[in-house]
Amino acid sequence: MERFLGLILLLVVFGMTFGFIAIVMKAVSKAKSDTWEGEVIDKTIGEHTWRDSRKNTHVEHVPYLRVRLTDGSERNIPVSPQLYNDVKIGDRLKKEKGSLAPRKIS
C-alpha cells in the first residue's frame, strides 16, 4: 500500500511539473508568433507587489508602453527598462514573428 501511494505521489508531481512546462512553452510560443506594429501613445511604470514564503512584501516596478496598433486597437506592452528609456511618445514599434520583444523602428 505504501508503495502504491508513493507511486501515485510521484506521478502527481511529474504530472504537475510537465503540465507547468507545457503551459510556459505554450505562452512563449504564442508570444513569439504574435506580430504587430504601432505608435507609442503613453509610458507608465506599474507596481507589482508580492509576498515571499517568509511573508516579506516585495515591490517590482514594471515599465509599460501603451501602443496604438495600426488596426486602431491599443495594448499595454511590458518592456525592458532599456527599451522604456530609449522610446519616446510618438515613436513607432514593431513586434515581429519569432521575437519576444518589440523593437523601435522610428
LINPE-V190723 format. One record per backbone hydrogen bond with DSSP energy under -1.0 kcal/mol. NH is the residue of the N-H (numbers start at 1). CO is the residue of the C=O. If there is no record, write none. Layout:
NH_CO ; NH_CO
This chain:
5_1 ; 6_2 ; 7_3 ; 8_4 ; 9_5 ; 10_6 ; 11_7 ; 12_8 ; 13_9 ; 14_10 ; 15_11 ; 16_12 ; 17_13 ; 18_14 ; 19_15 ; 20_16 ; 21_17 ; 22_18 ; 23_19 ; 24_20 ; 25_21 ; 26_22 ; 27_23 ; 28_24 ; 29_25 ; 30_26 ; 31_27 ; 32_28 ; 33_29 ; 34_30 ; 36_95 ; 38_93 ; 39_68 ; 40_91 ; 41_66 ; 42_66 ; 44_64 ; 46_62 ; 48_60 ; 50_58 ; 52_56 ; 55_52 ; 58_50 ; 60_48 ; 62_46 ; 64_44 ; 65_77 ; 66_42 ; 67_75 ; 68_39 ; 69_73 ; 70_37 ; 72_69 ; 75_67 ; 77_65 ; 79_63 ; 84_80 ; 85_81 ; 86_82 ; 87_83 ; 90_40 ; 91_88 ; 93_38 ; 94_103 ; 95_36 ; 98_32 ; 99_96 ; 103_94 ; 105_92 ; 106_92
